[in-house]
Amino acid sequence: MEGEDNNIIWKDKTGTYKLGYSQKLMKEQIRWQKINFAGKVALVACLLILIIMILYVLYKLDTVNFFSGVLYR
């Protein structure tokens, strides 16, 4: 039969239901949106950690007077 391969059949306690193709696509889209959001949060966290590390290194270099020591040798 044509068109039935576009439907997903699932059962629960009350009977059998069919999930339409557009509903399947919507579920897939929501799944990918969640994955993208988690990826963006992880990327922002990595960038913040990197910025904090760079600022800490610059602060430590300033306290050691590394640049002044190189200039006045």
N, C-alpha and C positions, 0 to 999 in steps of 0.2 A: 504494500500500500504506500502511496506517495504521501509525503509530509509527516509520516509518523516518526521518521528518523530524526526530525527536528525537535521532537518532544522528548522530555525525560520523564519517565514514569517512576514514581516513588510511592511507598505505602506507609501508612501509620495505623494507629489503632482503629480509626473510623472507616478506612477504606483506601482506595487507590486514587491518586491524583496525578495529573499531568502538568508538567512545568513547560510553559511555552518557550520558544526560542528567544524571544525578546527578554523574558525573565531570566533565562540562562545567561544571556549577554550582560544583563544588568548586574547579576551576581558576580560575574567575572570582572566587570568594570569596578565594582565596589572592592573586590579582592585586590585588584591592582592599585586602586587608590590608597588602600591601607598599606600596601607594600611600599608605594612611593612616599607616603607620609613618614613611615618608619625610616626609610632611607634618607630623607631630607633631615629628619631629626638627628640621625647619626652623623650626617655630614656637618651639620651646624655644631654639634658637640665636638667633633674632631677639629673644626676650625677654631673654636673657642680654646680648646686645649693647646693648639699650636700657637695661637696669639699669646696666651698666657706664658707659654714656654719661651717665646721670643722676647717678651717683655722682661721676664725673669733673667734671661741671659744678658740682656742689655743692662739691666740694673746691676748685676754682679760684675760685669765688665767695668761699669762706672765706679763701683766701690773699690775695685782693685787698682784703678787708675792705669789700666793697660795702655790706653791711647797716649796718656801723658808720658808714661815711661818710654814708649817707643819714640815719641817726638823729641824728648830731651836727652837721648843717649848720644 
